[in-house]
C-alpha cells in the first residue's frame, strides 16, 4: 500500500505538517505505518527510513523556526551534542533487537507517551520571571520576530541527561525524540512551549543527521525499496514542515497534543495486538 509514490508524498506532507507543529520529527507517525504495512522490514531498516525522514523534516522545520527567532541556540547545541553518542549506540542496538520484541516495546512506549501527553501535554508550568542563581541553572531571554519576549531558566544538568537518554532511544524506536523532548522541556525544564518546540526541532536536525550518517555508512540505505520509500516521503515532508511551522502560530497546542495522544493509543494498541 505504501509503495505508491504519490501516496508516499502525501504521507510525507502530513508527517511534516503535524511533526513540525508539535516540535517532533514525525517518526512516531511513520514507524507505526511501516510496522503495519511493511511487516517484511526488519527493525534496523524501519528505523533507518524513519530517521532519514525525521532529518529532512527537522532541517526544513528548523529553517522556518530560525527565521521566526524562536530557537534557543545555546541550549540546542549543548543538548544536541549530548544526543549524538547515544544515537550512535542506539543504531548499533537496533541490529540485535528481534522484530517481535521491537513491536511490543514500541507499542508500550507509544501508549505510555499518549497517557503522559493527554494528562500533561500543553499545560506546562508557570514561567518564572526571576533569574535563577542555582548552580547549574541557565537563564535565557529571547525576543522572537513577532516582538514577543520569552524569559525562562532551566537546569542544564537535567537537560543534558535528558538529551543523552533521548539520543539513545530515538534510533532504537525510529523516532526523532521530539515527542519526548518537547513535553520534557516544558514540564521539567520549564521552557516556554513555542521555544521548546523550535529548539527541539533544531536538536533533531543535528541528532537525526548523525543517525542517518551512521546508517549510511552501515549500508542500510543501499536497498532500492528503502531508497524509494525515503525519496517519496522526503519530497512531501519538506513543504509539509514549512506549513507546520506556520500553523504553530495559529493552533492551540493543548488541543493538538491531546488529539495526537488519542491517535497514539489507537496505533499502539493496533501494533501490540498484531505482535501477539
N, C-alpha and C positions, 0 to 999 in steps of 0.2 A: 504493500500500500504506500509506503513512504519512498518508493523508488521513483515516483513521478517527479520530474524536475520542477514543474510549476508548483506542485504541491509542496515541495521542499522549500521553495522560495516563499510561499505563503506562510508556512510554519515558521521559517526563519524570521519573517517580518513580525509575526505575532510574538515570538520569543523576544526579539529585540525591543519591541514596544513595552511589553509587560516587565521584562527584566530590568530595563533601564529605569522604568517608572519607580521601582522599589529599590533600586541600587544593587540588584542581583545580576549575575551573568546569564541566567536563563537555563542553567543546567538542570535545575530542579524540575523544569518542564520537559526538557528534551530527553533526559535519561529515562524517565518512565515510558515515553513514547517508543524509544529504541528497545527497551526491555519487552514491551508488549508486541511491537510489530516486527522486530528482528531478533527472535529467540536464538538464531544461529550464531549471533555475535558473542564473543567472549568479553568478560569484564574489562580487560585492557583496551580492546578496540572500542567499546562503548564509551569509556571514559576519555579516550583519545579524541574521538569525534566530538564529544560534548565540550571538552576543553578548548578545542580549536574554535568552536562556535562561541564559547564564552570569551575567548581572547578577542575575536572580531567585534563582538557586542560591546565589551568593556572599553576597547580602544575608541570605537565610534561614539559611544555614550560619553566617555571622558572628555572628548574634544568639545562636546556641547556644554558639559558642566564647567570646563575650564573657561570657556567663553563667558559663562554666567558668573564666574569668580566665586564658585562655591566649594572649591577643593581646598582642603587643609593640606598643603604640600608637605609640611614638616611631619605631621602625624602619618600621612600617607606613605611617604618614603621610608620612614622608620618601620612601620607595620609591614610594608611590602617586603623589605629586606628580610624581616623575620619569617615571612611565609615561604621564602624560596627554598631553604634547606628542607623544610617539612614537605614541600610539594614534590621535590626530587625523590625523597624517601617514599612518599605516597605512590609515585609512579611505579617504583620497584615492587611495592607491596601488592599492586593490582595483579602482578604476574603469578602470585601464589594463592589468590582467592578463588575458590570454586564458584561457578555461576549460581548454584543454588544458595550458597551462603551469602553471596553478593546481593541477590534479590531480597532475601529475608532482612539482611542488615539495612539495606537501602529503604525498604518499606517501613521498618521500625523508625528509622531516622525521620522519614517524611511525616509520619503520624505524630512523632514527638515534637517536631518543629511546628506542625499545624496547631497542636494544643497550646504551645508556647505563644505563637503568633496570635491566636484567637483570644487568649486571655490578656496578653501584654502588648501585642503589636499595636503601634500607633499611639499608645498612651504616653510613654516617655516619662521623664521625671522633670520637675521644675528646674529651670536653668539658674544656677547661682550667678549673681552679678558681682560677687565678691571674689577677688583674686585669691586663690588658694595657695598658701605658702608651704604646704606639707612637702616633705622631701619626696621627690619622685613625681610630683604633680607638675603639669604644664598648663599655663593659662594662655588662651588664644582669643584674639578679637579679629573677626573678618567682616568686611563690608562687601556685599555682592553687587552685581551690576545694577540691580534694581534700587540700590541705596539702602537696603535693609542691613543692619549691623547684628552680627551673631557673636555673643561673648560667652565663653564657657571655659571650664577647667576639667582636666582628666588625669587619671593615674596612668603614667607612661608604662610602669612595670606591668600593670594589669593588662594594658593594651598589647604589649609585646608578647606576653604569654598567650593571650587570646589568638594573636596572629600566627604563632607557631602551630597551635592546635588546628586552626582553620586551614593553614597551609598543608598540613598532613592529611586532613580529612577530605579536602577538596578533590584531589586527583583520584583518591580511592573511590569516592562516591560519584565522580564525574560532574560535580557541581562547582561553580566558581567560589562559593563560600559567602557570597553577598547576603544570601537569605539567613545566614548565621551571623555574619559580621554586622549588618545594619541594626537588627534588634539589640545585639550585644553592645554596640557603640552607643545606642540611645539609652538603653536600660542600665547598663553597668558603667559605661564611661561618661555618660551624660552629655553626649554630643547633641546639638540641635538636629532634628530629623533631616532637614534639607542638606546640611553639611555632612551628616553621616552617609546619606545616600550618594552624594557626589564623591566623597572621599573613598567610600567603599569601591566605587567603580574605578577610581584611579588605582587603588591597590590591586583590584582584579586584573587590570590591564597589564601590570608588571608580573604578578604571580602566574596568571594564565599563560602569558608568553613564555615564561621559564618552563612551565609544564609542557607546553606544545613543543618547545625546542628539545626537551628530553625525549618525548615520544618520537619526534622526527629522527633523531639520531639513533633511536632504538629500532627504526624501520617500520613503525606502526602504520604510517600513512602510505605505505607502498602499494596497498591493495586498491584495485580500480573501484570497487564498490565503496570503500571508505572515501576515496577522493571525490566520487560522485555525490555522496551524501554531504560531505563538508562543503563542496563548492556551491551546491544549491542552497543550503542553509545560510551560508555566509552572504551570498548575494541578497537574500531577503533581510538578513539581520542588520546590515549596515544602515539602510534607511529607517528601519524599524526603531533602532536605538535613538536616532535623531527625533523621531516622533515621540518616543517615550520621555525624552528629556524635556520636550515642550509641554507635554501633558502633566509632568510632575509639578508644574506651577499652578495647575488648574483643578486637579482632582484631590479630594481629601484622602490622605494616606491611610487613615484608620479603616475606612470602608474597603479600600483595595486590599489591604493586608488580610482582613478578615475573610473576604471573598476567596482570596488565594488559599487561606488556611483550610477552608471547606474543600477546595479542589484537591489540596494535598492529601487530605484524609481519604477522599474517594480513590485517588490514584494509588496511594499507599496500600489501602485495603485490597485493591484490584491486583496489585503485584504480589502481595503476600499470599492471597488465595491461590493465585496461579503458580506459586512456587512450592506449595504444599502438596 
